Amino acid sequence: MAFYEHTFLARQDISAQQVEALVEQFKGVLSENGGSVGKVENWGLRTSTYRIKKNRKAHYVLMNIDAPSDAVKEMERQMRINDDILRYLTIRVEEHDDEPSAMMKKNDRDDRPRRDGPRDGPRDGPRDNNREERPRRDAPAHKSEDNKSEDSTSEEKTTEDKSEAGE
């Protein structure tokens, strides 16, 4: 017999108990045809990336199957008939993993630095210690002090000229 990983998506309208009933139904189909189901992971109600048959969410379930290909074909045939199943995918694998799948693993990010705690490495300490020395990308080059005073007096003259012309 071959090993398979089978994932299916059930409609968001059905309850978690109905999803479990679907799993039991497909386990029965496999056992009738000489197969067995090892691990079953219910990933819960998740938002899908795009709409599938007018549904934005779906119940995701993963099953590790040890069955002949005829049993898997019969299970897939019944999934096509069932209106509660939105999508399914069966992949043949060399062996089953005993540990939880990537979706069930807790997102351990212990190796990443915490944002609220101290940091190790080059970014430790104040970041902007040489801010005055760096020119801004969106601003023109800095003007000298002499040019700034000339520019401000020329701006005052142009505003006076405009106000006189308007009166």
C-alpha positions in Angstrom: 0.0 0.0 0.0 1.0 3.6 -0.6 1.3 6.5 1.7 -0.7 9.7 0.9 -1.2 13.1 2.5 -4.8 14.2 1.8 -6.0 17.8 2.5 -9.5 18.9 1.9 -11.4 22.2 2.4 -15.0 22.1 3.7 -17.6 24.9 3.4 -17.5 27.6 6.1 -21.3 27.1 6.7 -20.9 23.7 8.4 -20.0 23.2 12.0 -16.9 21.6 13.4 -19.0 18.5 14.3 -20.1 18.2 10.7 -16.4 18.4 9.6 -15.6 15.6 12.0 -18.5 13.6 10.6 -17.0 14.1 7.1 -13.7 12.8 8.3 -15.3 9.7 9.8 -17.3 9.2 6.5 -14.1 9.2 4.4 -12.3 7.0 7.0 -15.0 4.5 6.5 -14.7 4.6 2.7 -11.0 4.0 3.0 -11.3 1.2 5.5 -14.0 -0.5 3.3 -11.5 -0.5 0.4 -8.5 -1.8 2.4 -6.9 1.4 3.6 -6.4 3.1 6.9 -6.0 6.7 8.2 -3.1 7.5 10.5 -3.1 11.1 11.7 -5.9 13.6 11.2 -5.2 17.3 11.7 -8.0 19.7 11.8 -6.5 23.1 11.0 -9.8 24.9 11.7 -11.7 27.6 10.0 -9.2 29.7 8.0 -9.5 32.5 5.6 -8.6 31.5 2.1 -6.5 33.6 -0.3 -9.3 33.8 -2.9 -13.0 32.9 -3.1 -13.8 29.2 -3.8 -17.3 28.5 -4.9 -18.4 31.8 -3.3 -16.8 31.1 0.1 -14.1 33.2 1.6 -13.4 30.8 4.5 -13.1 27.1 4.8 -12.5 24.3 7.3 -9.0 22.8 6.5 -8.3 19.1 7.3 -5.2 17.0 6.7 -5.3 13.2 6.7 -2.3 10.8 6.5 -3.6 7.8 4.5 -2.1 4.4 4.0 -4.3 2.8 1.3 -4.2 1.4 -2.2 -4.9 3.7 -5.1 -8.4 2.3 -5.7 -9.4 3.3 -2.2 -8.1 6.9 -2.7 -9.9 7.1 -6.1 -13.2 6.1 -4.4 -12.7 8.6 -1.6 -12.0 11.4 -4.2 -15.0 10.4 -6.2 -17.2 10.8 -3.2 -15.6 14.1 -2.4 -16.5 15.4 -5.8 -20.1 14.4 -5.2 -20.3 15.9 -1.7 -21.5 19.6 -1.8 -19.7 20.4 1.5 -16.3 19.8 0.1 -14.9 22.8 -1.8 -11.4 21.5 -2.8 -9.2 18.5 -2.1 -5.6 17.5 -2.8 -4.0 14.1 -2.5 -0.2 13.7 -2.7 1.7 10.5 -2.6 4.6 10.6 -0.1 7.4 8.2 0.7 6.6 8.1 4.4 4.4 9.9 6.9 5.9 12.4 9.4 5.0 11.7 13.0 5.5 15.3 14.1 2.8 18.0 13.5 2.6 19.6 10.1 3.9 23.1 9.4 0.4 24.5 9.8 0.0 23.0 13.3 3.5 24.0 14.6 3.5 27.0 16.9 5.3 29.9 15.2 8.3 29.8 17.4 10.4 32.8 16.7 12.7 32.5 19.6 15.7 33.0 17.3 14.4 36.4 16.2 15.1 39.5 18.4 12.1 40.9 20.3 11.0 44.4 19.4 10.4 45.5 22.9 13.5 44.0 24.5 17.2 44.6 24.2 18.9 43.7 21.0 22.3 42.2 20.2 24.2 43.2 17.1 24.9 46.3 15.1 21.6 48.0 15.6 22.0 48.1 19.4 21.9 51.7 20.6 20.7 54.9 19.0 20.2 54.7 15.3 20.3 58.3 14.3 23.6 59.3 15.8 24.9 60.7 12.4 21.7 62.0 11.0 23.0 65.6 10.5 25.8 64.3 8.3 23.6 62.3 5.9 21.8 64.3 3.2 18.2 63.5 2.7 17.3 61.6 -0.5 14.3 63.7 -1.3 15.7 67.2 -0.4 18.2 69.3 -2.4 21.7 69.7 -1.1 22.1 71.9 2.0 22.8 75.6 1.4 25.4 77.6 3.3 24.5 80.1 5.9 25.2 83.1 3.6 22.9 81.8 0.9 20.1 81.2 3.4 20.1 84.8 4.5 20.1 86.1 0.9 17.3 83.7 0.0 15.1 84.8 2.9 15.5 88.5 2.0 14.7 87.8 -1.6 11.6 85.9 -0.6 10.5 88.9 1.6 11.0 91.2 -1.4 8.9 89.0 -3.7 6.0 88.8 -1.2 6.1 92.6 -0.7 6.1 93.1 -4.5 3.1 90.8 -4.8 1.2 92.5 -2.1 1.8 96.0 -3.6 0.7 94.8 -7.0 -2.5 93.3 -5.6 -3.5 96.6 -3.9 
